[in-house]
Amino acid sequence: MATESSTIVQRLWNYCNVLRDDGMSYGDYVKQLTYLLFLKMDDGNTHVLNKPSAIPAEVNWASLRRLSGDDLETHYRQILTSLGQGSGLIPVIFRKAQNKIQDPAKLERLVELIDGETWIGLDIDIKGEIYEGLLEKNAQDTKIGAGQYFTPRPLIKAMVDVMRPAPGQTLFDPACGTGDPDVLAREIVEELEAALEQFAGISEELGGGEE
């Protein structure tokens, strides 16, 4: 898992270095990556998981992927503008979003790079590690990132194991960052719920046998 995520992080980060030569900051790159990955994962929900798309067909991933050159760059700007309008979660994500990739050829390369991965099939831990890896590189390579520290995942897991969250409890993490404690806590709760269901089933079987 670690090898897979680190490979993808390095691939995406190497391309970020190319875009940086055009004056794009690391922060802008992560933002553009977030917008494009959102579109790609919505496409995966539709074609891999057979779930309804949350994005209108005229501005979805497929509409972007089929274009190239100036048409691609123009349509990408239209997508960002369109999805930033209205109410709901999606407009909140895309509100005031702008295209910072001015070279259509490099935008096309990034779209191809993202399209080549099956993001929706990746384990949630891998996607979290990819996002965390990009943010960590941003913190290391820019003055803006000074003062940002990322807690190692093994340490987070140890902390969550000690807390032993239970179903019905609320986890309050005011400095959640990439949300790793929340993800790991959810996994523990799901494992506990599954164990309780199994125990309840065994208890019913034993009780039925006594009657």
Backbone as a printed PyTorch tensor [residue, N CA C, xyz], in Angstrom:
tensor([[[  0.8310,  -1.2060,   0.0000],
         [  0.0000,   0.0000,   0.0000],
         [  0.8650,   1.2560,   0.0000]],

        [[  1.9040,   1.2570,   0.8740],
         [  2.7740,   2.4250,   0.9690],
         [  3.5150,   2.6570,  -0.3350]],

        [[  3.9700,   1.5500,  -0.9720],
         [  4.6990,   1.6700,  -2.2340],
         [  3.8050,   2.2320,  -3.3180]],

        [[  2.5580,   1.7480,  -3.3880],
         [  1.6270,   2.2180,  -4.4090],
         [  1.3430,   3.7020,  -4.2510]],

        [[  1.0650,   4.1370,  -3.0240],
         [  0.7440,   5.5420,  -2.7980],
         [  1.9500,   6.4340,  -3.0550]],

        [[  3.1440,   6.0050,  -2.6040],
         [  4.3410,   6.8260,  -2.7940],
         [  4.6840,   6.9560,  -4.2720]],

        [[  4.4210,   5.9030,  -5.0510],
         [  4.6830,   5.9530,  -6.4890],
         [  3.7850,   6.9800,  -7.1660]],

        [[  2.5000,   6.9790,  -6.8010],
         [  1.5590,   7.9290,  -7.3920],
         [  1.8940,   9.3470,  -6.9590]],

        [[  2.2410,   9.5180,  -5.6770],
         [  2.6170,  10.8430,  -5.1810],
         [  3.8120,  11.3770,  -5.9600]],

        [[  4.8270,  10.5320,  -6.1510],
         [  6.0300,  10.9710,  -6.8520],
         [  5.7200,  11.3350,  -8.2970]],

        [[  4.8410,  10.5580,  -8.9340],
         [  4.4730,  10.8210, -10.3230],
         [  3.7660,  12.1700, -10.4410]],

        [[  2.8190,  12.4080,  -9.5410],
         [  2.0920,  13.6760,  -9.5620],
         [  3.0120,  14.8420,  -9.2060]],

        [[  3.9060,  14.6120,  -8.2620],
         [  4.8010,  15.6870,  -7.8240],
         [  5.8300,  16.0320,  -8.8930]],

        [[  6.2980,  15.0330,  -9.6210],
         [  7.2360,  15.2970, -10.7070],
         [  6.5980,  16.2020, -11.7540]],

        [[  5.3090,  15.9710, -12.0130],
         [  4.6440,  16.8210, -12.9940],
         [  4.4120,  18.2160, -12.4320]],

        [[  4.2520,  18.2970, -11.1270],
         [  4.1140,  19.6100, -10.4960],
         [  5.3660,  20.4420, -10.7420]],

        [[  6.5300,  19.7990, -10.7280],
         [  7.7800,  20.5180, -10.9730],
         [  7.8100,  21.1180, -12.3720]],

        [[  7.2060,  20.4130, -13.3370],
         [  7.1280,  20.9350, -14.7000],
         [  6.2580,  22.1900, -14.7270]],

        [[  5.1140,  22.1270, -14.0570],
         [  4.2040,  23.2710, -14.0380],
         [  4.8020,  24.4410, -13.2600]],

        [[  5.6430,  24.1190, -12.2900],
         [  6.2580,  25.1800, -11.5020],
         [  7.1550,  26.0580, -12.3750]],

        [[  7.7300,  25.4630, -13.4170],
         [  8.5660,  26.2280, -14.3400],
         [  7.7590,  27.3130, -15.0490]],

        [[  6.4340,  27.1260, -15.1100],
         [  5.5610,  28.1210, -15.7270],
         [  5.0650,  29.1500, -14.7210]],

        [[  5.5870,  29.0850, -13.4990],
         [  5.2120,  30.0720, -12.4980],
         [  4.1030,  29.6360, -11.5630]],

        [[  3.6340,  28.3860, -11.6680],
         [  2.5690,  27.9170, -10.7820],
         [  3.1540,  27.5110,  -9.4330]],

        [[  2.5020,  27.9400,  -8.3630],
         [  2.9660,  27.5690,  -7.0260],
         [  2.5120,  26.1540,  -6.6930]],

        [[  3.1410,  25.5630,  -5.6840],
         [  2.7470,  24.2240,  -5.2540],
         [  1.3080,  24.2270,  -4.7460]],

        [[  0.9440,  25.2930,  -4.0340],
         [ -0.4190,  25.3810,  -3.5180],
         [ -1.4450,  25.3990,  -4.6320]],

        [[ -1.1550,  26.1580,  -5.7000],
         [ -2.0660,  26.2110,  -6.8470],
         [ -2.1720,  24.8430,  -7.5140]],

        [[ -1.0440,  24.1370,  -7.5820],
         [ -1.0500,  22.8190,  -8.2090],
         [ -1.9490,  21.8550,  -7.4430]],

        [[ -1.8390,  21.8670,  -6.1190],
         [ -2.6720,  20.9790,  -5.3070],
         [ -4.1520,  21.3200,  -5.4980]],

        [[ -4.4650,  22.6080,  -5.6260],
         [ -5.8530,  23.0120,  -5.8590],
         [ -6.3580,  22.4800,  -7.1960]],

        [[ -5.5630,  22.6680,  -8.2590],
         [ -5.9790,  22.1880,  -9.5790],
         [ -6.1330,  20.6700,  -9.5650]],

        [[ -5.2410,  20.0090,  -8.8700],
         [ -5.3010,  18.5530,  -8.7560],
         [ -6.5830,  18.1260,  -8.0430]],

        [[ -6.9640,  18.8780,  -7.0200],
         [ -8.1840,  18.5740,  -6.2740],
         [ -9.4120,  18.6890,  -7.1670]],

        [[ -9.4830,  19.7560,  -7.9600],
         [-10.6270,  19.9400,  -8.8590],
         [-10.7220,  18.7980,  -9.8720]],

        [[ -9.5910,  18.4750, -10.4910],
         [ -9.5900,  17.4410, -11.5230],
         [ -9.8790,  16.0600, -10.9360]],

        [[ -9.3300,  15.7770,  -9.7610],
         [ -9.5850,  14.4840,  -9.1260],
         [-11.0470,  14.3410,  -8.7160]],

        [[-11.6580,  15.4380,  -8.3170],
         [-13.0780,  15.3940,  -7.9600],
         [-13.9010,  14.9630,  -9.1750]],

        [[-13.6010,  15.5510, -10.3280],
         [-14.3130,  15.1980, -11.5570],
         [-14.0490,  13.7470, -11.9420]],

        [[-12.7910,  13.3270, -11.8380],
         [-12.4210,  11.9630, -12.2050],
         [-13.0850,  10.9380, -11.2900]],

        [[-13.1470,  11.2170,  -9.9940],
         [-13.7340,  10.2600,  -9.0590],
         [-15.2500,  10.2020,  -9.1940]],

        [[-15.8630,  11.3170,  -9.5740],
         [-17.2960,  11.2800,  -9.8730],
         [-17.5420,  10.3810, -11.0820]],

        [[-16.6450,  10.4690, -12.0620],
         [-16.7370,   9.6030, -13.2380],
         [-16.5790,   8.1350, -12.8380]],

        [[-15.6780,   7.8700, -11.8860],
         [-15.4900,   6.5090, -11.4030],
         [-16.7070,   5.9890, -10.6640]],

        [[-17.3390,   6.8580,  -9.8820],
         [-18.5650,   6.4600,  -9.1850],
         [-19.6260,   5.9970, -10.1690]],

        [[-19.6780,   6.6760, -11.3150],
         [-20.7000,   6.3690, -12.3160],
         [-20.3860,   5.0880, -13.0780]],

        [[-19.1520,   4.9540, -13.5480],
         [-18.8140,   3.8490, -14.4420],
         [-18.2860,   2.6080, -13.7340]],

        [[-17.7620,   2.7690, -12.5230],
         [-17.2320,   1.6180, -11.7860],
         [-18.2310,   1.1230, -10.7480]],

        [[-18.8380,   2.0560, -10.0160],
         [-19.7580,   1.6900,  -8.9390],
         [-21.2280,   1.7940,  -9.3410]],

        [[-21.4740,   2.2590, -10.5780],
         [-22.8490,   2.3910, -11.0930],
         [-23.7200,   3.2980, -10.2250]],

        [[-23.1160,   4.3450,  -9.6970],
         [-23.8620,   5.3250,  -8.9150],
         [-24.1970,   6.5260,  -9.8000]],

        [[-25.2790,   7.2410,  -9.4850],
         [-25.6180,   8.4220, -10.2870],
         [-24.5600,   9.5080, -10.1460]],

        [[-24.3040,  10.2100, -11.2380],
         [-23.3010,  11.2680, -11.2240],
         [-23.8330,  12.5050, -10.5150]],

        [[-22.9390,  13.1720,  -9.7900],
         [-23.3020,  14.4200,  -9.1160],
         [-22.9910,  15.6250,  -9.9920]],

        [[-22.4060,  15.3650, -11.1760],
         [-21.9750,  16.4300, -12.0750],
         [-22.8010,  16.3830, -13.3610]],

        [[-23.3330,  17.5130, -13.8300],
         [-24.0610,  17.5250, -15.1090],
         [-23.1870,  17.0160, -16.2510]],

        [[-23.7950,  16.3200, -17.1990],
         [-23.0490,  15.6730, -18.2800],
         [-22.2250,  16.6600, -19.1010]],

        [[-22.7340,  17.8780, -19.2530],
         [-22.0300,  18.8420, -20.1050],
         [-20.7500,  19.3870, -19.4670]],

        [[-20.5660,  19.1450, -18.1700],
         [-19.3500,  19.6330, -17.5010],
         [-18.6800,  18.5250, -16.6850]],

        [[-18.9010,  17.2630, -17.0490],
         [-18.3050,  16.1670, -16.2820],
         [-16.9250,  15.7990, -16.8260]],

        [[-16.3280,  14.7560, -16.2550],
         [-14.9760,  14.3550, -16.6430],
         [-14.9050,  13.9370, -18.1100]],

        [[-15.9040,  13.2040, -18.5760],
         [-15.9040,  12.7370, -19.9610],
         [-15.9050,  13.9050, -20.9390]],

        [[-16.6240,  14.9750, -20.5960],
         [-16.6730,  16.1450, -21.4800],
         [-15.3180,  16.8280, -21.5590]],

        [[-14.5260,  16.7030, -20.4970],
         [-13.1920,  17.3090, -20.4640],
         [-12.1700,  16.4220, -21.1640]],

        [[-12.2760,  15.1320, -20.9280],
         [-11.2850,  14.1770, -21.4220],
         [-11.2560,  14.0940, -22.9450]],

        [[-12.3850,  14.3210, -23.5920],
         [-12.4480,  14.1520, -25.0470],
         [-11.8600,  15.3380, -25.8150]],

        [[-11.5040,  16.4130, -25.0950],
         [-11.0000,  17.6130, -25.7560],
         [ -9.4790,  17.7040, -25.6660]],

        [[ -8.9180,  18.6160, -26.4410],
         [ -7.4740,  18.8510, -26.4110],
         [ -7.1980,  20.2930, -26.8140]],

        [[ -5.9600,  20.7240, -26.5880],
         [ -5.5510,  22.0630, -27.0070],
         [ -6.3320,  23.1790, -26.3390]],

        [[ -6.5540,  24.2490, -27.0980],
         [ -7.2590,  25.4120, -26.5630],
         [ -8.6860,  25.0730, -26.1540]],

        [[ -9.3180,  24.1370, -26.8690],
         [-10.6890,  23.7380, -26.5250],
         [-10.7420,  23.1400, -25.1200]],

        [[ -9.7210,  22.3700, -24.7750],
         [ -9.6520,  21.7640, -23.4450],
         [ -9.5220,  22.8390, -22.3740]],

        [[ -8.6220,  23.7770, -22.5830],
         [ -8.3940,  24.8300, -21.5920],
         [ -9.6350,  25.6980, -21.4150]],

        [[-10.2960,  26.0280, -22.5270],
         [-11.5160,  26.8440, -22.4670],
         [-12.6290,  26.1140, -21.7230]],

        [[-12.7870,  24.8340, -22.0370],
         [-13.8550,  24.0600, -21.4000],
         [-13.5730,  23.8530, -19.9140]],

        [[-12.3150,  23.6820, -19.5610],
         [-11.9600,  23.5210, -18.1480],
         [-12.3460,  24.7670, -17.3590]],

        [[-12.0890,  25.9380, -17.9230],
         [-12.4890,  27.1780, -17.2540],
         [-14.0090,  27.2520, -17.1200]],

        [[-14.7150,  26.8040, -18.1530],
         [-16.1780,  26.8040, -18.1070],
         [-16.6980,  25.8500, -17.0310]],

        [[-16.0380,  24.7060, -16.8860],
         [-16.4320,  23.7370, -15.8590],
         [-16.2910,  24.3450, -14.4680]],

        [[-15.1500,  24.9660, -14.2040],
         [-14.9070,  25.5600, -12.8910],
         [-15.9360,  26.6460, -12.5800]],

        [[-16.2530,  27.4550, -13.5810],
         [-17.2430,  28.5230, -13.3830],
         [-18.6260,  27.9440, -13.1380]],

        [[-19.0070,  26.9560, -13.9400],
         [-20.3380,  26.3620, -13.8440],
         [-20.5570,  25.6610, -12.5100]],

        [[-19.5780,  24.8680, -12.0760],
         [-19.7350,  24.1060, -10.8380],
         [-19.6490,  24.9840,  -9.5970]],

        [[-19.1530,  26.1970,  -9.7430],
         [-19.0720,  27.1080,  -8.6060],
         [-20.3380,  27.9000,  -8.3730]],

        [[-21.3470,  27.6790,  -9.2080],
         [-22.6010,  28.4220,  -9.0960],
         [-23.6860,  27.5780,  -8.4300]],

        [[-24.6430,  28.2510,  -7.8120],
         [-25.7620,  27.5590,  -7.1870],
         [-25.5160,  27.2870,  -5.7150]],

        [[-26.2470,  26.3200,  -5.1820],
         [-26.1320,  25.9730,  -3.7680],
         [-25.8270,  24.4880,  -3.6290]],

        [[-25.3920,  24.1010,  -2.4480],
         [-25.0500,  22.7080,  -2.2070],
         [-23.5570,  22.5260,  -2.0050]],

        [[-23.1380,  21.2760,  -1.8450],
         [-21.7470,  20.9780,  -1.5370],
         [-20.8090,  21.2680,  -2.7050]],

        [[-21.2060,  20.8880,  -3.9210],
         [-20.3200,  21.0620,  -5.0750],
         [-19.9910,  22.5320,  -5.3290]],

        [[-20.9670,  23.4480,  -5.3190],
         [-20.6220,  24.8660,  -5.4770],
         [-19.6910,  25.3820,  -4.3850]],

        [[-19.7920,  24.8170,  -3.1830],
         [-18.8820,  25.2190,  -2.1030],
         [-17.4500,  24.8200,  -2.4610]],

        [[-17.2870,  23.6170,  -3.0210],
         [-15.9560,  23.1280,  -3.3920],
         [-15.3540,  23.9600,  -4.5180]],

        [[-16.1820,  24.3250,  -5.5060],
         [-15.6720,  24.9890,  -6.7070],
         [-15.8650,  26.5040,  -6.7020]],

        [[-16.3890,  27.0650,  -5.6320],
         [-16.6270,  28.5090,  -5.6050],
         [-15.3190,  29.2830,  -5.7720]],

        [[-15.3220,  30.2150,  -6.6990],
         [-14.1710,  31.0670,  -7.0180],
         [-12.9810,  30.2710,  -7.5620]],

        [[-13.2340,  29.0510,  -8.0210],
         [-12.1530,  28.2450,  -8.5990],
         [-11.7040,  28.8450,  -9.9280]],

        [[-10.4060,  28.8620, -10.1530],
         [ -9.8420,  29.4020, -11.3880],
         [ -8.8060,  28.4420, -11.9490]],

        [[ -8.6990,  28.4340, -13.2670],
         [ -7.6760,  27.6150, -13.9070],
         [ -6.3320,  28.3320, -13.8380]],

        [[ -5.3480,  27.6850, -13.2370],
         [ -4.0140,  28.2630, -13.1270],
         [ -3.0310,  27.6260, -14.1140]],

        [[ -3.5120,  26.6260, -14.8780],
         [ -2.6480,  25.9470, -15.8460],
         [ -2.8720,  26.6010, -17.2010]],

        [[ -2.0220,  27.5210, -17.5510],
         [ -2.2360,  28.3300, -18.7420],
         [ -1.8390,  27.6230, -20.0370]],

        [[ -0.9560,  26.6470, -19.9520],
         [ -0.5040,  25.9280, -21.1460],
         [ -1.4480,  24.7550, -21.4150]],

        [[ -2.2440,  24.8030, -22.5080],
         [ -3.1910,  23.7220, -22.7990],
         [ -2.5310,  22.3490, -22.9110]],

        [[ -1.3070,  22.2960, -23.4370],
         [ -0.6160,  21.0160, -23.5930],
         [ -0.3130,  20.3940, -22.2330]],

        [[  0.0500,  21.2120, -21.2550],
         [  0.3600,  20.6920, -19.9240],
         [ -0.9120,  20.3210, -19.1700]],

        [[ -1.9820,  21.0620, -19.4090],
         [ -3.2700,  20.6910, -18.8250],
         [ -3.7140,  19.3450, -19.3800]],

        [[ -3.5330,  19.1620, -20.6760],
         [ -3.9030,  17.8960, -21.3080],
         [ -3.0840,  16.7440, -20.7340]],

        [[ -1.8010,  16.9900, -20.4880],
         [ -0.9420,  15.9430, -19.9150],
         [ -1.3920,  15.5740, -18.5100]],

        [[ -1.7960,  16.5630, -17.7210],
         [ -2.2610,  16.2970, -16.3650],
         [ -3.5740,  15.5160, -16.3890]],

        [[ -4.4650,  15.8660, -17.3070],
         [ -5.7290,  15.1320, -17.4540],
         [ -5.4420,  13.6750, -17.8200]],

        [[ -4.4990,  13.4570, -18.7340],
         [ -4.1320,  12.0940, -19.1270],
         [ -3.5330,  11.3240, -17.9550]],

        [[ -2.7140,  12.0080, -17.1640],
         [ -2.0750,  11.3750, -16.0110],
         [ -3.1220,  10.9200, -14.9990]],

        [[ -4.0880,  11.7840, -14.7310],
         [ -5.1490,  11.4540, -13.7780],
         [ -6.0640,  10.3750, -14.3450]],

        [[ -6.3510,  10.4700, -15.6340],
         [ -7.2650,   9.5150, -16.2600],
         [ -6.6650,   8.1110, -16.3040]],

        [[ -5.3400,   8.0310, -16.2340],
         [ -4.6790,   6.7280, -16.3020],
         [ -4.7570,   5.9180, -15.0280]],

        [[ -5.2310,   6.5330, -13.9360],
         [ -5.3460,   5.8300, -12.6580],
         [ -6.8120,   5.5270, -12.3540]],

        [[ -7.0650,   4.3880, -11.7000],
         [ -8.4200,   4.0480, -11.2630],
         [ -8.5610,   4.4970,  -9.8150]],

        [[ -8.8270,   5.7700,  -9.6250],
         [ -8.8240,   6.3640,  -8.2910],
         [ -9.9240,   5.8090,  -7.4080]],

        [[-11.0720,   5.5370,  -7.9890],
         [-12.2090,   5.0990,  -7.1870],
         [-11.9680,   3.7160,  -6.6000]],

        [[-11.0460,   2.9490,  -7.1950],
         [-10.7670,   1.6120,  -6.6990],
         [ -9.6930,   1.5750,  -5.6310]],

        [[ -9.0430,   2.7160,  -5.3830],
         [ -7.9840,   2.7550,  -4.3780],
         [ -8.5710,   2.7240,  -2.9790]],

        [[ -7.8820,   2.0510,  -2.0750],
         [ -8.2890,   2.0470,  -0.6770],
         [ -8.2630,   3.4690,  -0.1390]],

        [[ -9.1640,   3.7770,   0.7840],
         [ -9.2550,   5.1380,   1.3220],
         [ -7.9490,   5.5670,   1.9810]],

        [[ -7.1990,   4.6030,   2.5540],
         [ -5.9130,   4.9330,   3.1560],
         [ -4.9280,   5.4170,   2.1070]],

        [[ -4.9520,   4.7900,   0.9220],
         [ -4.0260,   5.1780,  -0.1400],
         [ -4.3380,   6.5880,  -0.6220]],

        [[ -5.6240,   6.8850,  -0.8180],
         [ -5.9960,   8.2290,  -1.2620],
         [ -5.6030,   9.2660,  -0.2090]],

        [[ -5.7650,   8.9090,   1.0610],
         [ -5.3640,   9.8170,   2.1250],
         [ -3.8610,  10.0400,   2.1350]],

        [[ -3.1010,   8.9680,   1.9040],
         [ -1.6430,   9.0740,   1.8770],
         [ -1.1750,   9.9110,   0.6880]],

        [[ -1.8680,   9.7800,  -0.4450],
         [ -1.5050,  10.5700,  -1.6270],
         [ -1.7010,  12.0530,  -1.3380]],

        [[ -2.8720,  12.3950,  -0.8040],
         [ -3.1690,  13.7960,  -0.4960],
         [ -2.2090,  14.3260,   0.5620]],

        [[ -1.9810,  13.5200,   1.5930],
         [ -1.0810,  13.9240,   2.6640],
         [  0.3450,  14.0870,   2.1410]],

        [[  0.7450,  13.1810,   1.2370],
         [  2.0860,  13.2530,   0.6700],
         [  2.3070,  14.5230,  -0.1230]],

        [[  1.3020,  14.9310,  -0.8980],
         [  1.4140,  16.1640,  -1.6730],
         [  1.4880,  17.3810,  -0.7590]],

        [[  0.6540,  17.4000,   0.2790],
         [  0.6760,  18.5280,   1.2100],
         [  2.0010,  18.5840,   1.9660]],

        [[  2.5290,  17.4140,   2.3080],
         [  3.7950,  17.3890,   3.0370],
         [  4.9360,  17.9120,   2.1680]],

        [[  4.9310,  17.5370,   0.8900],
         [  5.9540,  18.0460,  -0.0200],
         [  5.8170,  19.5560,  -0.1730]],

        [[  4.5690,  20.0240,  -0.2140],
         [  4.3350,  21.4630,  -0.3090],
         [  4.8940,  22.1770,   0.9190]],

        [[  4.6880,  21.5870,   2.0900],
         [  5.1820,  22.1960,   3.3250],
         [  6.7050,  22.1970,   3.3780]],

        [[  7.3190,  21.1620,   2.8180],
         [  8.7760,  21.0470,   2.8500],
         [  9.4560,  21.9700,   1.8430]],

        [[  8.7910,  22.1770,   0.7010],
         [  9.4610,  22.8580,  -0.4050],
         [  9.1280,  24.3340,  -0.5420]],

        [[  8.2730,  24.8810,   0.3150],
         [  7.9400,  26.2970,   0.2220],
         [  8.0110,  26.9480,   1.5900]],

        [[  8.2800,  28.2430,   1.5870],
         [  8.3040,  28.9930,   2.8370],
         [  6.9100,  29.0750,   3.4390]],

        [[  5.8890,  28.9880,   2.5620],
         [  4.5110,  29.0510,   3.0510],
         [  4.2350,  27.8930,   3.9910]],

        [[  4.9120,  26.7740,   3.7310],
         [  4.6570,  25.5850,   4.5250],
         [  5.3560,  25.5710,   5.8660]],

        [[  6.1490,  26.6010,   6.1620],
         [  6.8780,  26.6300,   7.4280],
         [  5.9090,  26.5460,   8.6040]],

        [[  6.2260,  25.6760,   9.5500],
         [  5.3770,  25.5320,  10.7250],
         [  4.3320,  24.4490,  10.5930]],

        [[  4.2200,  23.8190,   9.4120],
         [  3.2750,  22.7290,   9.2240],
         [  3.9930,  21.4090,   9.4730]],

        [[  3.4050,  20.5810,  10.3220],
         [  4.0110,  19.3000,  10.6470],
         [  2.9660,  18.2010,  10.4890]],

        [[  3.3680,  17.0970,   9.8980],
         [  2.4490,  16.0090,   9.6230],
         [  2.7600,  14.8290,  10.5360]],

        [[  1.7710,  14.4400,  11.3160],
         [  1.9490,  13.3330,  12.2530],
         [  2.0580,  12.0240,  11.4860]],

        [[  3.0920,  11.2260,  11.7400],
         [  3.2360,   9.9420,  11.0400],
         [  2.0210,   9.0530,  11.2660]],

        [[  1.6180,   8.3530,  10.2280],
         [  0.4260,   7.5030,  10.3150],
         [  0.5240,   6.4350,  11.4130]],

        [[  1.6930,   5.7680,  11.6090],
         [  1.7830,   4.7770,  12.6990],
         [  1.5000,   5.3910,  14.0700]],

        [[  1.9420,   6.6470,  14.2710],
         [  1.6880,   7.3130,  15.5470],
         [  0.1970,   7.6220,  15.6950]],

        [[ -0.4360,   8.0540,  14.6110],
         [ -1.8800,   8.3250,  14.6500],
         [ -2.6380,   7.0480,  14.9990]],

        [[ -2.2450,   5.9380,  14.3690],
         [ -2.9170,   4.6650,  14.6330],
         [ -2.7610,   4.2570,  16.0940]],

        [[ -1.5640,   4.4690,  16.6480],
         [ -1.3350,   4.1250,  18.0520],
         [ -2.2230,   4.9630,  18.9660]],

        [[ -2.3760,   6.2480,  18.6480],
         [ -3.2160,   7.1310,  19.4570],
         [ -4.6800,   6.7020,  19.4020]],

        [[ -5.1430,   6.3510,  18.1970],
         [ -6.5380,   5.9320,  18.0440],
         [ -6.7710,   4.5990,  18.7410]],

        [[ -5.7810,   3.7050,  18.6630],
         [ -5.9020,   2.4120,  19.3470],
         [ -6.0420,   2.6030,  20.8580]],

        [[ -5.3120,   3.5680,  21.4030],
         [ -5.3860,   3.8370,  22.8390],
         [ -6.7550,   4.4050,  23.2140]],

        [[ -7.3000,   5.2780,  22.3560],
         [ -8.6120,   5.8820,  22.6330],
         [ -9.7370,   4.8620,  22.5350]],

        [[ -9.5830,   3.8780,  21.6330],
         [-10.6050,   2.8540,  21.4110],
         [-11.9950,   3.4640,  21.2460]],

        [[-12.2300,   4.2280,  20.1970],
         [-13.5550,   4.8320,  19.9880],
         [-14.6260,   3.7550,  19.8450]],

        [[-15.8130,   4.0570,  20.3430],
         [-16.9200,   3.1010,  20.3170],
         [-18.0890,   3.6810,  19.5260]],

        [[-18.9700,   2.8260,  19.0160],
         [-20.1500,   3.3100,  18.2830],
         [-20.9590,   4.2890,  19.1150]],

        [[-21.3670,   5.3940,  18.4880],
         [-22.1680,   6.3970,  19.1820],
         [-21.3580,   7.5200,  19.7880]],

        [[-20.0480,   7.3310,  19.9080],
         [-19.2030,   8.3750,  20.4670],
         [-18.8550,   9.4120,  19.3940]],

        [[-18.5260,  10.6210,  19.8400],
         [-18.1540,  11.7050,  18.9340],
         [-16.6550,  11.9650,  19.0320]],

        [[-16.0020,  12.0300,  17.8840],
         [-14.5710,  12.3310,  17.8470],
         [-14.3900,  13.8030,  17.4970]],

        [[-13.7550,  14.5530,  18.3790],
         [-13.5200,  15.9790,  18.1500],
         [-12.0380,  16.1980,  17.8820]],

        [[-11.7240,  16.6250,  16.6740],
         [-10.3370,  16.8550,  16.2820],
         [-10.2610,  18.2270,  15.6210]],

        [[-10.0560,  19.2960,  16.3950],
         [-10.0830,  20.6620,  15.8500],
         [ -8.9590,  20.9600,  14.8660]],

        [[ -7.9010,  20.1710,  14.8780],
         [ -6.7940,  20.3700,  13.9370],
         [ -6.6460,  19.1060,  13.0990]],

        [[ -7.7320,  18.7340,  12.4170],
         [ -7.7920,  17.4170,  11.7770],
         [ -6.8630,  17.2790,  10.5790]],

        [[ -6.4630,  18.3890,   9.9590],
         [ -5.5600,  18.2870,   8.8130],
         [ -6.1490,  17.4350,   7.7090]],

        [[ -5.4760,  16.3260,   7.3850],
         [ -5.9620,  15.4430,   6.3230],
         [ -6.9840,  14.4310,   6.8250]],

        [[ -7.3230,  14.4800,   8.1060],
         [ -8.4040,  13.6430,   8.6260],
         [ -8.0340,  12.2070,   8.9290]],

        [[ -6.7490,  11.9000,   9.0460],
         [ -6.3400,  10.5170,   9.3070],
         [ -6.9240,   9.9480,  10.6000]],

        [[ -6.9350,  10.6980,  11.7140],
         [ -7.5260,  10.1350,  12.9370],
         [ -8.9910,   9.7560,  12.7490]],

        [[ -9.7250,  10.5790,  11.9990],
         [-11.1420,  10.2970,  11.7700],
         [-11.3200,   9.0160,  10.9540]],

        [[-10.4700,   8.8500,   9.9350],
         [-10.5550,   7.6560,   9.0880],
         [-10.2380,   6.4020,   9.8870]],

        [[ -9.1530,   6.4470,  10.6590],
         [ -8.7520,   5.2770,  11.4400],
         [ -9.7640,   4.9740,  12.5440]],

        [[-10.3270,   6.0200,  13.1510],
         [-11.3430,   5.8090,  14.1850],
         [-12.5750,   5.1410,  13.5880]],

        [[-12.9520,   5.5700,  12.3970],
         [-14.1090,   4.9600,  11.7420],
         [-13.8680,   3.4840,  11.4740]],

        [[-12.6480,   3.1470,  11.0500],
         [-12.3240,   1.7460,  10.7770],
         [-12.4440,   0.9020,  12.0400]],

        [[-11.9650,   1.4370,  13.1690],
         [-12.0530,   0.6970,  14.4310],
         [-13.5060,   0.5040,  14.8400]],

        [[-14.3160,   1.5640,  14.6880],
         [-15.7350,   1.4740,  15.0420],
         [-16.4410,   0.4480,  14.1600]],

        [[-16.1210,   0.4380,  12.8670],
         [-16.7410,  -0.5280,  11.9600],
         [-16.3570,  -1.9570,  12.3400]],

        [[-15.0930,  -2.1630,  12.7140],
         [-14.6540,  -3.4880,  13.1460],
         [-15.3770,  -3.9060,  14.4230]],

        [[-15.5460,  -2.9460,  15.3450],
         [-16.2270,  -3.2420,  16.6020],
         [-17.6980,  -3.5630,  16.3660]],

        [[-18.3400,  -2.7970,  15.4810],
         [-19.7520,  -3.0510,  15.1710],
         [-19.9290,  -4.4330,  14.5510]],

        [[-19.0020,  -4.8040,  13.6650],
         [-19.0750,  -6.1240,  13.0350],
         [-18.9080,  -7.2270,  14.0790]],

        [[-17.9830,  -7.0160,  15.0290],
         [-17.7640,  -8.0100,  16.0860],
         [-18.9870,  -8.1270,  16.9860]],

        [[-19.6260,  -6.9870,  17.2930],
         [-20.8200,  -7.0070,  18.1390],
         [-21.9720,  -7.7330,  17.4480]],

        [[-22.1090,  -7.5140,  16.1380],
         [-23.1590,  -8.2090,  15.3880],
         [-22.9190,  -9.7150,  15.3890]],

        [[-21.6560, -10.0830,  15.2270],
         [-21.3190, -11.5070,  15.2390],
         [-21.5990, -12.1140,  16.6130]],

        [[-21.2430, -11.3720,  17.6610],
         [-21.4820, -11.8510,  19.0220],
         [-22.9790, -11.9890,  19.2920]],

        [[-23.7580, -11.0050,  18.7970],
         [-25.2070, -11.0600,  18.9970],
         [-25.7980, -12.2760,  18.2950]],

        [[-25.2730, -12.5810,  17.1040],
         [-25.7640, -13.7480,  16.3750],
         [-25.4580, -15.0390,  17.1040]],

        [[-24.2510, -15.1300,  17.6730],
         [-23.8780, -16.3300,  18.4310],
         [-24.7450, -16.4630,  19.6780]],

        [[-25.0040, -15.3190,  20.3380],
         [-25.8300, -15.3390,  21.5510],
         [-27.2370, -15.8240,  21.2440]],

        [[-27.7900, -15.3800,  20.1150],
         [-29.1320, -15.8090,  19.7290],
         [-29.1670, -17.3080,  19.4590]],

        [[-28.1160, -17.8030,  18.8040],
         [-28.0550, -19.2350,  18.5130],
         [-27.9780, -20.0510,  19.8020]],

        [[-27.1600, -19.5840,  20.7440],
         [-27.0320, -20.2940,  22.0160],
         [-28.3290, -20.2290,  22.8070]],

        [[-28.9590, -19.0540,  22.7850],
         [-30.2200, -18.9050,  23.5020],
         [-31.3060, -19.7770,  22.9090]],

        [[-31.3220, -19.8640,  21.5790],
         [-32.3190, -20.6980,  20.9170],
         [-32.1220, -22.1620,  21.2240]],

        [[-30.8430, -22.5560,  21.3870],
         [-30.5660, -23.9600,  21.6810],
         [-31.0580, -24.3530,  23.0540]],

        [[-31.0000, -23.4140,  24.0320],
         [-31.4420, -23.7230,  25.3870],
         [-32.9450, -23.8910,  25.4470]],

        [[-33.6650, -23.1220,  24.6260],
         [-35.1150, -23.2330,  24.6370],
         [-35.5530, -24.5450,  23.9890]]])
